[in-house]
């Protein structure tokens, strides 16, 4: 569906529903100097933001439903409306 500075958005369709997946490349080469603890804190902060976003309901705001982090690929996946 689209591409941005942090990742890609894909249209997904199952037998029951249609939704979008946002795939964020959490760490770029410039972030290679971050230690494991800083990375963990950064991921926790990102996930807190997605939790807040999940609670927002407005006609002009995309709804977030769920997120999960793929640690070995350093990607955050967000399920959206």
KAGINOR-V564813 format. One record per residue. N is the residue number from 1. PHI is phi in whole degrees, -180 to 180 (* if undefined). NEAR is the number of other C-alpha atoms within 8 Angstrom. D_LAST is the distance of its C-alpha to the last C-alpha in Angstrom with 1 decimal. Layout:
BEGIN
n = {N | N}
phi = {PHI | PHI}
near = {NEAR | NEAR}
d_last = {D_LAST | D_LAST}
END
This chain:
BEGIN
n = {1 | 2 | 3 | 4 | 5 | 6 | 7 | 8 | 9 | 10 | 11 | 12 | 13 | 14 | 15 | 16 | 17 | 18 | 19 | 20 | 21 | 22 | 23 | 24 | 25 | 26 | 27 | 28 | 29 | 30 | 31 | 32 | 33 | 34 | 35 | 36 | 37 | 38 | 39 | 40 | 41 | 42 | 43 | 44 | 45 | 46 | 47 | 48 | 49 | 50 | 51 | 52 | 53 | 54 | 55 | 56 | 57 | 58 | 59 | 60 | 61 | 62 | 63 | 64 | 65 | 66 | 67 | 68 | 69 | 70 | 71 | 72 | 73 | 74 | 75 | 76 | 77 | 78 | 79 | 80 | 81}
phi = {* | -169 | -139 | -134 | -67 | -107 | 170 | -126 | -123 | -117 | -83 | -127 | -135 | -114 | -66 | -102 | -157 | -121 | -157 | -119 | -116 | -101 | -110 | -99 | -83 | -65 | -118 | -102 | -55 | -64 | -91 | -62 | -79 | -69 | -80 | -60 | -66 | -64 | -62 | -61 | -64 | -63 | -62 | -60 | -64 | -61 | -68 | -63 | -63 | -68 | -64 | -62 | -64 | -63 | -86 | -77 | -135 | -158 | -59 | -106 | -121 | -66 | -81 | -101 | -111 | -160 | -146 | -151 | -111 | -101 | -63 | -68 | -107 | 51 | -125 | -108 | -106 | -121 | -88 | -129 | -68}
near = {6 | 6 | 7 | 6 | 4 | 7 | 10 | 11 | 11 | 9 | 9 | 8 | 8 | 6 | 4 | 5 | 6 | 9 | 10 | 11 | 12 | 12 | 11 | 10 | 10 | 9 | 8 | 7 | 5 | 6 | 7 | 7 | 5 | 7 | 6 | 6 | 6 | 8 | 9 | 8 | 8 | 8 | 9 | 8 | 8 | 8 | 9 | 8 | 8 | 12 | 8 | 8 | 9 | 10 | 6 | 8 | 6 | 6 | 5 | 4 | 7 | 8 | 10 | 11 | 9 | 9 | 10 | 7 | 8 | 9 | 6 | 4 | 5 | 10 | 11 | 12 | 12 | 13 | 12 | 12 | 9}
d_last = {12.7 | 14.3 | 16.6 | 17.4 | 20.2 | 18.7 | 17.0 | 14.9 | 11.3 | 11.3 | 9.8 | 10.3 | 11.5 | 13.5 | 15.8 | 13.6 | 10.0 | 7.9 | 5.1 | 6.0 | 8.7 | 10.4 | 14.0 | 16.3 | 20.0 | 21.1 | 24.8 | 26.5 | 30.2 | 31.1 | 29.8 | 32.2 | 34.6 | 32.4 | 33.9 | 32.1 | 32.1 | 30.5 | 27.8 | 27.1 | 27.0 | 24.6 | 22.1 | 22.5 | 21.9 | 18.7 | 17.4 | 18.6 | 16.5 | 13.3 | 14.6 | 15.3 | 11.9 | 10.5 | 13.0 | 12.1 | 11.2 | 11.9 | 11.4 | 11.6 | 9.6 | 6.1 | 5.2 | 6.4 | 7.5 | 10.3 | 12.5 | 15.8 | 18.6 | 20.8 | 24.1 | 26.3 | 24.0 | 23.0 | 19.3 | 16.4 | 13.3 | 10.0 | 7.2 | 3.8 | 0.0}
END
